Amino acid sequence: MKVTKQDWLFAAVIAIVLGILLLNTGKEKARRVPADDRHRPLLERLARGADREEVERECAICHNARSIALPGNHPPKEQCLLCHARKG
């Protein structure tokens, strides 16, 4: 069986696509939730199986316009733990 120019081109395209996918995996784009005294109780509740949405409501207590403001380009703040990874 002879390998043609089209076969090599197809293999190159597949290799490029796989390379791009591999380069983008494992990159953490959002900051981790710190395991400090302020966040530890929330992280422990999550570890015990608490509802993510219920715990996220408490994020707004500190992370609001008056206290620890979020950047202007921050997505909706009601879904904190979908982006912000938990340590552990």
Number of C-alpha atoms within 10 A of each C-alpha: 3 5 7 8 9 9 11 11 11 11 12 12 12 11 12 12 11 11 11 10 10 11 9 9 8 7 8 11 9 10 10 13 17 14 15 9 8 10 12 13 13 20 20 12 13 15 11 9 9 13 10 15 13 11 17 17 13 12 17 16 11 12 13 12 10 8 10 11 11 12 8 6 6 7 11 7 14 13 14 18 16 12 14 15 15 15 9 6
